[in-house]
Each structure stands twice: as C-alpha cells, then as structure tokens.
Amino acid sequence: MELDDDRDEDNVRIPALEPGTREDELAALREAYEEAKAGFGGVEARQFLKELAIRYNLPLEPGE
C-alpha cells in the first residue's frame, strides 16, 4: 500500500489486481464496510467454528 505525499491515512492507495478494476474494488470495499457498520456480518465466528467442527468431526473444544 502506498500513502499520498501528505501521509493522510484517508488517502491509502490500494493497487488494482487488473487494469481498470480499481473503482470496482473500491466500490466493493465501501459496500462491505457499510454492511459491517450496519451489523451485517454473516455468521459469528463461534457459530461458524462450531458448524465447521460438526461438519468435519473435529473436537468442539480445545483438547477434546
């Protein structure tokens, strides 16, 4: 990541994966950020890990 000359953190430049996709990437990041702020985060980590353990027959608690 590069910062503008004034080192303002609001002006972080994110390199695009492909030419012409920078605006699409920024739009996706903004959308994800707004969803997170609004409380849309999908499944909580503990619930996800529990489902993962059940699906793959892993211990639910450390040391089991």
DSSP file (Angstrom, degrees, kcal/mol; ACC not computed):
  #  RESIDUE AA STRUCTURE BP1 BP2  ACC     N-H-->O    O-->H-N    N-H-->O    O-->H-N    TCO  KAPPA ALPHA  PHI   PSI    X-CA   Y-CA   Z-CA
    1    1 A M              0   0    0      0, 0.0     2,-0.4     0, 0.0    13,-0.2   0.000 360.0 360.0 360.0 144.7    0.0    0.0    0.0
    2    2 A E  B     -A   13   0A   0     11,-1.3    11,-2.8     9,-0.0     2,-0.3  -0.915 360.0-146.5-117.8 146.0    1.1    3.5   -0.7
    3    3 A L        -     0   0    0     -2,-0.4     9,-0.2     9,-0.2     6,-0.1  -0.831  28.2-105.4-105.5 149.5    0.2    6.7    1.1
    4    4 A D    >   -     0   0    0      7,-0.5     3,-2.4     4,-0.4    -1,-0.1  -0.198  44.1 -94.4 -62.5 165.6   -0.1   10.0   -0.6
    5    5 A D  T 3  S+     0   0    0      1,-0.3    -1,-0.1     2,-0.1    -2,-0.0   0.813 126.4  57.0 -54.1 -34.0    2.7   12.5    0.0
    6    6 A D  T 3  S-     0   0    0      2,-0.1    -1,-0.3     1,-0.1     3,-0.1   0.478 105.5-129.8 -80.1   0.3    0.8   14.2    2.9
    7    7 A R    <   +     0   0    0     -3,-2.4     2,-0.5     1,-0.2    -2,-0.1   0.759  46.3 165.0  58.5  28.8    0.7   10.7    4.6
    8    8 A D    >   -     0   0    0      1,-0.1     3,-2.0     3,-0.1    -4,-0.4  -0.660  35.8-145.6 -77.2 122.2   -3.0   11.1    5.2
    9    9 A E  G >  S+     0   0    0     -2,-0.5     3,-0.9     1,-0.3    -1,-0.1   0.729  96.2  65.9 -63.8 -21.2   -4.4    7.7    6.2
   10   10 A D  G 3  S+     0   0    0      1,-0.2    -1,-0.3    -7,-0.0    -2,-0.0   0.607  96.0  59.0 -74.0 -10.1   -7.7    8.5    4.4
   11   11 A N  G <  S+     0   0    0     -3,-2.0    -7,-0.5    -7,-0.1    -1,-0.2  -0.127  70.4 151.2-111.9  36.2   -5.8    8.5    1.1
   12   12 A V    <   -     0   0    0     -3,-0.9     2,-0.6    -9,-0.2    -9,-0.2  -0.499  38.4-140.7 -68.3 132.3   -4.4    5.0    1.1
   13   13 A R  B     -A    2   0A   0    -11,-2.8   -11,-1.3    -2,-0.2    -2,-0.1  -0.858  11.1-160.1 -99.3 125.1   -3.9    3.7   -2.4
   14   14 A I        -     0   0    0     -2,-0.6     2,-0.1   -13,-0.2    12,-0.1  -0.913  22.2-124.1-104.6 120.5   -4.8    0.1   -3.0
   15   15 A P        -     0   0    0      0, 0.0     2,-0.1     0, 0.0     3,-0.0  -0.406  26.4-120.6 -66.4 136.9   -3.3   -1.4   -6.1
   16   16 A A        -     0   0    0      1,-0.1     6,-0.1    -2,-0.1     7,-0.0  -0.463   6.5-137.8 -74.9 146.9   -5.8   -2.9   -8.5
   17   17 A L  S    S+     0   0    0      1,-0.2    -1,-0.1    -2,-0.1     5,-0.0   0.863  90.5  14.5 -72.1 -35.9   -5.5   -6.6   -9.4
   18   18 A E  S >  S-     0   0    0     -3,-0.0     3,-1.8     0, 0.0     4,-0.2  -0.969  99.1 -87.0-135.6 150.8   -6.2   -5.9  -13.0
   19   19 A P  T 3  S+     0   0    0      0, 0.0    -2,-0.0     0, 0.0     0, 0.0  -0.317 113.0  19.3 -57.6 136.8   -6.1   -2.6  -15.0
   20   20 A G  T 3  S+     0   0    0      1,-0.0     4,-0.2    -4,-0.0     3,-0.1   0.471  99.4  94.5  86.1   1.4   -9.5   -0.8  -14.9
   21   21 A T    <>  +     0   0    0     -3,-1.8     4,-2.7     1,-0.1     5,-0.2   0.467  51.1  96.5-104.4  -1.7  -10.8   -2.6  -11.8
   22   22 A R  H  > S+     0   0    0     -4,-0.2     4,-2.6     1,-0.2     5,-0.2   0.908  86.2  47.2 -56.1 -46.8   -9.7   -0.1   -9.1
   23   23 A E  H  > S+     0   0    0      1,-0.2     4,-2.3     2,-0.2    -1,-0.2   0.886 112.3  50.5 -64.6 -38.1  -13.1    1.6   -9.0
   24   24 A D  H  > S+     0   0    0     -4,-0.2     4,-2.2     2,-0.2    -1,-0.2   0.915 111.7  48.0 -63.6 -42.8  -14.9   -1.8   -8.8
   25   25 A E  H  X S+     0   0    0     -4,-2.7     4,-2.4     2,-0.2    -2,-0.2   0.916 112.2  48.6 -64.7 -43.8  -12.6   -2.9   -5.9
   26   26 A L  H  X S+     0   0    0     -4,-2.6     4,-2.6    -5,-0.2    -1,-0.2   0.895 110.6  51.5 -63.7 -39.7  -13.2    0.4   -4.1
   27   27 A A  H  X S+     0   0    0     -4,-2.3     4,-2.4     2,-0.2    -1,-0.2   0.910 110.4  48.7 -63.5 -41.7  -16.9    0.1   -4.5
   28   28 A A  H  X S+     0   0    0     -4,-2.2     4,-2.5     2,-0.2    -2,-0.2   0.906 111.9  49.0 -64.9 -41.6  -16.9   -3.4   -3.1
   29   29 A L  H  X S+     0   0    0     -4,-2.4     4,-2.4     2,-0.2    -2,-0.2   0.914 111.6  49.0 -64.1 -42.3  -14.8   -2.4   -0.1
   30   30 A R  H  X S+     0   0    0     -4,-2.6     4,-2.5     2,-0.2    -2,-0.2   0.917 112.0  48.9 -63.0 -42.7  -17.1    0.6    0.6
   31   31 A E  H  X S+     0   0    0     -4,-2.4     4,-2.3     2,-0.2    -2,-0.2   0.924 112.3  47.6 -62.8 -45.2  -20.2   -1.7    0.4
   32   32 A A  H  X S+     0   0    0     -4,-2.5     4,-2.4     1,-0.2    -1,-0.2   0.894 111.9  50.9 -63.8 -39.6  -18.6   -4.3    2.7
   33   33 A Y  H  X S+     0   0    0     -4,-2.4     4,-2.4     2,-0.2    -2,-0.2   0.922 110.7  47.9 -64.2 -44.2  -17.6   -1.6    5.2
   34   34 A E  H  X S+     0   0    0     -4,-2.5     4,-1.8     2,-0.2    -2,-0.2   0.888 111.6  50.7 -64.4 -39.3  -21.1   -0.1    5.2
   35   35 A E  H  <>S+     0   0    0     -4,-2.3     5,-2.9     2,-0.2     4,-0.5   0.907 110.5  49.2 -64.7 -41.3  -22.6   -3.6    5.7
   36   36 A A  H ><5S+     0   0    0     -4,-2.4     3,-1.1     1,-0.2    -2,-0.2   0.914 110.5  50.2 -64.3 -42.1  -20.3   -4.2    8.6
   37   37 A K  H 3<5S+     0   0    0     -4,-2.4    -1,-0.2     1,-0.3    -2,-0.2   0.855 109.4  52.2 -63.1 -33.9  -21.1   -0.9   10.2
   38   38 A A  T 3<5S-     0   0    0     -4,-1.8    -1,-0.3    -5,-0.2    -2,-0.2   0.518 124.1-104.3 -81.2  -5.4  -24.8   -1.7    9.8
   39   39 A G  T < 5S+     0   0    0     -3,-1.1     2,-1.1    -4,-0.5    -3,-0.2   0.514  77.9 134.2  96.9   5.1  -24.3   -5.1   11.6
   40   40 A F      < +     0   0    0     -5,-2.9    -1,-0.2    -6,-0.2    -2,-0.1  -0.753  16.3 135.8 -89.1  99.0  -24.5   -7.4    8.5
   41   41 A G        -     0   0    0     -2,-1.1     2,-0.2     1,-0.4    -1,-0.2   0.309  55.4-128.6-126.9   8.3  -21.5   -9.6    9.1
   42   42 A G        -     0   0    0     -3,-0.1    -1,-0.4     2,-0.0     2,-0.2  -0.562  68.5  -0.5  79.6-145.3  -22.8  -13.0    8.3
   43   43 A V  S    S-     0   0    0     -2,-0.2     2,-0.0     1,-0.1     0, 0.0  -0.579  79.1-110.5 -83.9 140.8  -22.3  -15.8   10.8
   44   44 A E     >  -     0   0    0     -2,-0.2     4,-2.5     1,-0.1     5,-0.2  -0.365  29.9-114.3 -66.0 152.2  -20.5  -15.1   14.1
   45   45 A A  H  > S+     0   0    0      1,-0.2     4,-2.9     2,-0.2     5,-0.2   0.892 114.2  51.8 -58.0 -44.7  -17.1  -16.7   14.4
   46   46 A R  H  > S+     0   0    0      1,-0.2     4,-2.1     2,-0.2    -1,-0.2   0.904 111.7  47.0 -62.0 -40.7  -18.0  -19.1   17.2
   47   47 A Q  H  > S+     0   0    0      2,-0.2     4,-2.4     1,-0.2    -1,-0.2   0.913 112.5  50.0 -66.0 -42.6  -21.1  -20.3   15.3
   48   48 A F  H  X S+     0   0    0     -4,-2.5     4,-2.5     1,-0.2    -2,-0.2   0.932 111.8  47.6 -60.6 -47.0  -19.0  -20.8   12.1
   49   49 A L  H  X S+     0   0    0     -4,-2.9     4,-2.4     1,-0.2    -1,-0.2   0.869 110.7  52.0 -65.3 -36.1  -16.3  -22.8   14.0
   50   50 A K  H  X S+     0   0    0     -4,-2.1     4,-2.4    -5,-0.2    -1,-0.2   0.941 111.8  45.7 -63.5 -47.2  -18.9  -24.9   15.7
   51   51 A E  H  X S+     0   0    0     -4,-2.4     4,-2.6     1,-0.2    -2,-0.2   0.879 112.5  51.7 -63.8 -37.8  -20.6  -25.8   12.4
   52   52 A L  H  X S+     0   0    0     -4,-2.5     4,-2.1     2,-0.2    -1,-0.2   0.915 110.0  49.0 -64.2 -43.6  -17.1  -26.5   10.9
   53   53 A A  H  <>S+     0   0    0     -4,-2.4     5,-2.9     2,-0.2     4,-0.3   0.911 113.3  46.7 -63.1 -43.1  -16.2  -28.8   13.7
   54   54 A I  H ><5S+     0   0    0     -4,-2.4     3,-1.0     3,-0.2    -2,-0.2   0.928 111.7  51.0 -65.1 -44.4  -19.5  -30.7   13.4
   55   55 A R  H 3<5S+     0   0    0     -4,-2.6    -2,-0.2     1,-0.2    -1,-0.2   0.882 120.6  33.2 -61.2 -40.0  -19.2  -31.0    9.6
   56   56 A Y  T 3<5S-     0   0    0     -4,-2.1    -1,-0.2    -5,-0.2    -2,-0.2   0.162 110.4-113.7-107.1  17.3  -15.7  -32.4    9.8
   57   57 A N  T < 5 +     0   0    0     -3,-1.0    -3,-0.2    -4,-0.3    -4,-0.1   0.901  63.3 153.1  53.6  47.3  -16.0  -34.4   13.0
   58   58 A L      < -     0   0    0     -5,-2.9    -1,-0.2    -6,-0.2     2,-0.1  -0.682  54.0 -85.6-101.8 158.7  -13.5  -32.1   14.8
   59   59 A P        -     0   0    0      0, 0.0    -1,-0.1     0, 0.0     4,-0.1  -0.383  28.3-146.3 -63.6 140.8  -13.4  -31.5   18.6
   60   60 A L  S    S+     0   0    0      4,-0.1    -7,-0.1    -7,-0.1    -6,-0.1   0.786  84.2  38.3 -77.4 -28.0  -15.8  -28.7   19.7
   61   61 A E  S >  S-     0   0    0      1,-0.0     3,-1.7    -3,-0.0    -1,-0.1  -0.914  99.9 -93.0-122.4 148.9  -13.4  -27.6   22.5
   62   62 A P  T 3  S+     0   0    0      0, 0.0    -2,-0.1     0, 0.0    -1,-0.0  -0.332 110.3  22.9 -58.1 138.9   -9.6  -27.5   22.6
   63   63 A G  T 3         0   0    0     -4,-0.1    -3,-0.0     1,-0.1     0, 0.0   0.416 360.0 360.0  86.2  -0.7   -8.1  -30.6   23.9
   64   64 A E    <         0   0    0     -3,-1.7    -4,-0.1     0, 0.0    -1,-0.1   0.482 360.0 360.0 -80.2 360.0  -11.0  -32.9   23.2
